[in-house]
Amino acid sequence: MRRALFLAGALALGACANKAGDGPAEVKWDRDACTGCSMVISEHGFAAQVRGGPRSDVYKFDDVGCAMRWLAKQPWADEPATKVWVARESDGAWLDARTARYVEGRTSPMGFGFGAVDEGTQGLSYEDMKARVLTPR
């Protein structure tokens, strides 16, 4: 009985810790769907994630453009607790979206055309990239 209670408690704590974590969540490539457009997330170098809202939930995207358009509609988008990550185009490593730089002209899943590169690299800032995504085409 004690063991069963301990195991149930450990599982509950583990679920809470995963949900309320600080970093990006694991993406189940070719299975997770984009929160913005519902397409399957499959290209490692263009994915994005947002963690925020009242419960600090994680939202996954197949293209940074989908993330920017979706995030712009959230009342908590500019709160300090809201985190945004993008996959580095070259290897899919997660970067802080607000400090990453963005190179235009890439073939991204939803055609927004931005690839994320490291901070300090030439390219557009987060705010410039976001403004271009949010400007009607």
Buried (B, 14 or more C-beta within 10 A) or exposed (E): EEEEEEEEEEEEEEEEEEEEEEEBBEBEEEEBBBBBBEBBBBBBBBBBBBBBBEEBEBBBBBBBBBBBBBBEEBEEBEEEEBBBBBBBBEEBBBBBBBEBBBBEEBEBBBEBBBBBBEEEEEBBBBEEBBEBBEEEE
